[in-house]
Amino acid sequence: MNMRLAIERLRTVRCGGWTLVEVLVGVSILAVLAGTLAFSSRLMQNSRRKATAQSQLRLIATAIDQYADFWPKWKVGSVVIADKGWPDFVPGRLFAACGNPLGVYQAIPGYNDFVDLGGGDWIQDNVLVLNANSTLAFALLAESGKGPHVRDRRGANMQEGRNFVSGSGRILYPPFDPVCVPGAADAAKTTEVFVDPWGTPIRYFWVYRDASRTSHRGWLPVDFAPFVADSGPLGVFNGAFNQDAAPAATQIAAGFVLESAGPDKRFGNVWKINPTQQEIADAEDNLFIAP
C-alpha cells in the first residue's frame, strides 16, 4: 500500500457516520464553547458576589451609624479620639484587662494585652484584621445602646472566628476578671466575624484627616493609627504606632472604612502615605465604604 492510498483511506474513516476530521473539528468547537461558558459563568458569579458584598457592606455600615447615633464621642480621659461613637476597632481599648485602668476584662494574649502591635504596617496583618472585625461584631450584636444593631445575621454573613484562626486568643472574647468585677459570671463567648462573599473577613478601621500630610485617598494612613495604654495624651499619640505628636484636633478619627478584599482576596493598602504600586494593584478589585 503506497502512502497516498493510506492517506486517502484515513480521510474516509468513519466513526458513527462522521469522518475523523469532522469529529476532531467538533471536539475543538465544543472545547471552545465549554471554555467560553466557564469564563462567562465565573464573570456572572463574581458579578453576583460583588452585588452581595456591596449590600453586605451597606447593611453593616447602617448598623455602625445606628450604634454611633446612641454613643457619645470617643474619649480617653479628657482626650477626644473620634468625632462620633463608632465601634472601636482596637480590642485593647474595648476589652482592656483588669490590670489596665481602662477595663475590667481578663487579659488574652494577642487580643487585648497591648502587645500584638503587628508592626508598622499593621492593618495588613490578617490577625489584626480579624481582631478588629470581631470587635466590631461584638459591639453591633450587643443589646446595650439600643442594640443589637445587626438583626440580619445572614445578610451580614456572620461566621465564627474559629473558622479563620486557631488558638484560644482569638476564638473567645475576653471574660470579665472576677477580681475586677467580684462575683462576675464567666462572660466569655465565641467570637464572630463578618465575612465577604469570597470568604475573607472584612476589614474595619477608623480613618483620620490630617491636612498637613498627603496620602493616596487624603486620609491619615491606617498604619499611623493611635493606640492607647493610658488615659493621657501621650497614650493617644503612642510612639509604638508612629503617631505624630501633633495637636489632638488634627488627629481625631473622622470616619470609618469597611472593606472587602474582593475576588483576589488581597487587601492592598491605599489608605497610607505613599502606598506602593503593588499595594495599589492589590486593592484594585476591593469593595469598600468610606467617608
Secondary structure, 3 states (H helix, E strand, C coil): CCHHHHHHHHHCCEECCEEHHHHHHHHHHHHHHHHHHHHHHHHHHHHHHHHHHHHHHHHHHHHHHHHHHHCCCEEECCEEEECCCCCCCCHHHHCCECCCCCCCECCCCCCCCCCCCCCCCHHHCHHHHHHHHHHHHHHHHCCCCCCCCCCCHHHHCEEEHHHCCCCHHHHECCCECCCCCCCCCCCCCECEEEECCCCCECEEEEEECCCCCCCCCCCECHHHCCCCCCCCHHHHCCHHHCCCCCCHHHCCEEEEEEEECCCCCCCCCCCCCCCCHHHHHHCCCCEEECC
